[in-house]
Amino acid sequence: QVQLVESGGGLVQAGGSLRLSCAASGSTFNINYMGWHRQAPGKQRELVARIHIGGNTKYEDSVKGRFTISRDNAKNTVYLQMNSLKPEDTAVYYCKATTTWADYWGQGTQVTVSS
């Protein structure tokens, strides 16, 4: 089992920055990917960014150049640095860990970008 605890969400003005953190605990040895998904009201959950433990990354097109995902494998922690935030980024952001056996989700953290 893997437990994920997110932090760093909040209210920020458009153009501002925010950094989300997700700390994994439990059976973390078999984690292959960690990433961030988001879900806005009335929309489906979508992948924002993903990072393989080996380092390769993937981003949703609308956040490329603004968001950066990184990880500290020793600490089992993934970060999402969000710069130049837009109101369209407003959503609940969920941390996800993918293991050999299952996917695990965090509880979500609200990010609200005011105009």
VENWOSUL-V487825 format. One line per field, one symbol per residue. ss: DSSP state (h for helix, s for strand, l for the rest). phi: phi as a letter, one per 40 degrees, with the letter a starting at -180 (. if undefined). burial: + if it has 9 or more other C-alpha atoms within 8 Angstrom, else -. Layout:
ss->???
phi->???
burial->???
This chain:
ss->lssssssllssssllllssssssssslhhhsssssssssllllllsssssssllllssslhhhlllsssssshhhlssssssllllhhhlssssssssslllssslllssssssl
phi->.bbbbcahcibacdgcbabcbbbbagcccccbbbabbbbcdgbccbccaabcdchcbabcdcbcgbbbbaabcccfbbbbcbbfcbdcccacbbcbbbbcbabbbccgbcbbbcc
burial->-+++++-++--+++-++++++++++--+--++++++++++------+++++++---+-++--+--++-+-+----++++++++++++-+++++++++++----+++++++++++-
